[in-house]
Amino acid sequence: MKSKQFRIYIPIFLSSKKDQQVFMHAIINPPSPNKKLLAAAKKYNSLITKD
């Protein structure tokens, strides 16, 4: 039996060269997580971690 493969295609339309550059810069150099994101990750990890 063959395994089923699923692919998700997300169309991204970048109309200008500047849009493409901004997008690629954000992908290659993502911003650091802020305090709220770090707090949410800490809370999430505490909820899923077994003692």
C-alpha atoms as one frame of an Amber mdcrd trajectory, in Angstrom:
protein
   0.000   0.000   0.000   1.373   3.392  -0.952   1.521   6.085   1.670  -0.460
   9.183   0.974   1.409  12.412   0.609  -0.183  15.744   1.309   1.197  18.989
   0.055   0.036  22.399   1.067   0.486  25.151  -1.457   0.267  28.687  -0.205
   0.221  31.140  -3.074   2.226  34.238  -2.333   1.914  37.072  -4.791   4.579
  39.687  -4.455   3.918  42.351  -7.027   7.122  44.343  -6.854  10.814  43.660
  -6.498  10.747  45.602  -3.197   7.967  43.329  -1.853  10.046  40.284  -2.774
  13.106  41.710  -1.026  11.170  42.590   2.143   9.594  39.125   2.226  12.892
  37.299   1.743  14.619  39.458   4.342  11.894  38.589   6.875  12.260  34.868
   6.097  16.052  34.844   6.254  16.368  37.247   9.209  13.301  36.786  11.419
  12.878  39.188  14.341  13.693  38.009  17.841  10.735  36.851  19.933   9.262
  39.560  22.145   8.409  39.232  25.847   4.792  38.184  25.197   5.828  35.387
  22.837   8.462  34.115  25.271   5.910  34.148  28.105   3.377  32.279  25.962
   5.966  29.642  25.032   6.922  29.194  28.674   3.283  28.789  29.681   2.631
  26.343  26.838   5.671  24.239  27.748   4.590  24.122  31.386   1.152  22.870
  30.334   2.405  20.072  28.104   5.362  18.924  30.197   4.705  15.920  32.388
   6.106  15.999  35.909
